[in-house]
């Protein structure tokens, strides 16, 4: 299998695996968003490069891989940590893990909706309609519905009922943060796309 493709898949999976852990940190800079949203914003750039280069099936396989890895982490690692003797952890650590577990579930659902149901088919549709041209336009057009759909799912499952977080603010703030990062990394995404086309 192509090594560059494997690296892109690994980057997408890694960013999506670490995002829920980073999302325990909520940032307030005028807008409120979960720190993990920055990692998710970057990961979708790699997904669109894969879709453009290898096609819809490869992109969906990439999302499937991330979903499987997330599920394995949640089903194996989190329970093992909870089964550790009480003297090896603290109340604060337990609370952190509890929120991380919830964010893993929210992130899993968000990735399925955003990556599988929205991003991959829309990008593939635009690729077909534009005869494979205008990559940057297709990328920018795709990130908006992907982010909005994924963030609604993520916000509701990850933060609903949390008295320390304003749910609407976190959904709106995270959506803005992901869109900003998605636009900001456009030159990098375009450069990666050129690289894989040339050397892949």
N, C-alpha and C positions, 0 to 999 in steps of 0.2 A: 504494500500500500504506500502511496505517496507520502513522504515524510513531512512535507510542508502542510499537507492536508491534516495529518495527524497532529501537528503542532497547533494548527488553528482549532481543531476539535478540543485538544487538551486545554487551550487557553479559554475557550468558551465554557467548558465544564468547570475549570478551576474558578473562574470568576463567579459563576453561578453557585458554586459550592460555598465560597467564602462570603458571598453577599449577605446571607441571613445572619451570620455572626457579626459582620460589620454593622448590620442594621439595628443592633442593640444600642448603637450610638445615634441619637436623634439630634440633628444639627438645626440651630435656629439662627439664621442670618438675615432676618426680615421675612424669609420664607422658611417653613419647617419641612425637613425631609430626613429620611433615614439614610445614613452614610452608605449603606450597601447599594443604594440606588445608583451611585456613581459607577460601581463595578458592573451592574446590570446594563447601564447605558453603553459602556464600552463593549460588553460581550455581544450585543446585538449588531455592532459593526462587523465583528468577525463572522457572525452568522450570515449576514448579507453577502459578505465576500465569498463564503462557502457556497451559498445559493447561486450567486452569479457565476462562479467558477465550475462547480460540480453539479448544480441543478437542485431541484426541489427535493428529490429523494435523499440526497446527501445531507441537505439542510435539516430535513426531518429526522434523519438518523442521528445527526448531531444533537438535536433537541432531545431525542429519545435517550441518548447516552447520558446527557446531563440529568434527565429525570431519573434514570436508573441509579446513577451515582448518588444523587440526593436521597433517594429512597433507601439505598443501602446504608448511607451514613446515618440517616434518621433511625432506621430499624435496628442497626447494629451498635453504632458508637454511642448514641445518646442513651439507650437503655443500659449499656455497660457502665457508663459513668454514673447513672442514677443508682446502680447496684453496688457501687463502692461503699465501703464501711463509712458510717456517718463521721467518724473522726477524721476522715481524709478530706472533708469538704466543709464549707461554711454556709450559713444561711444565705449570705449574699451571693455565693457561687451557685447555690441551688436555684435562687431566683433568676440569676442570669441564664442558667441552663433552661429553666422553664420557659422563659421568654424566647430563647434561641430555638427551642423545639417548636414553639408556635410559629415563629418566623420561618422555620424550615418548611412547615406545612403550607403556610401562606405563599412562600416563594415557589414551592413546587406547583401549586395551583396557578400562580401567576405566570410561571414559565410555560405551563401547558397551554393556557389561554393565549398569552402574548406570543410565544414562539411557535407553537404548533398550529393553533387555530387562526391566528391573525397574521403574524409576520411572514411566515413561509409562503402561504398561498397568495397573499397580496403581492409580495416581491416577485414571485414566479409569474403572476398574471401580468404585471407591468413589464417584466423582462420579455415576455412573449409579445406583448402589444408594441413594444419599442424595439423589437428585433435585436435585443441584447445591447442596445445603445443607451446612452445617458445614465450610466451607473449612479452618479452622484444624485441626480434627480430622483431615481428610483429609491435609493437609500433614504434620502430625506423624506420622501413621500410616505414610505413604509413605516418610519419610526413613530410618526404621530399616532396612528390608530393602535399600533403595537403597545406603545407606552400607556396610552389612556386606558385601554382594556386591561392590561396587566396590572396597572396601579389600582384600579378600582377593586379588583379581586384581592390584590396584596393588602391594600389598606383595610378592607373590611375583615378579612381573615386574620390579619396580623395585629390589628390595633383596636378593633371594635370592642367596647367595654372597658378599655384601659383608661382609667380616670386621669392619668397623667398626660394623655395625648388627646388633642382635638382631632377627631377622625377626619373631618372635612379638610382641615388645615394640612394634615399629613398627606392626604391624597393629592390635593392641589399642589402642595409644595414639592412632593416627590415627583409629580408629573412635570412640573416646571424644571426641576433639577435634572431629570433624565433627558428632557428635550434639549436643555442647554448643553449638557455633556455630549449628547448625540450630535448636535450641530458643531460643537467645538472640535470634536475628533474627526470631522469629515475629511480634512486633508490627510490624516493618518490612515483612515479607512481606504481612501482613494489610493494612497501610496501602497498599502498592503495589497490591494486589488491588482495594481500594476505589477507588483513584485511576483505574485503567484501566477499571473498570466505569462510573465516572462520566464520565470524559473521553475514553475510548478510542473 
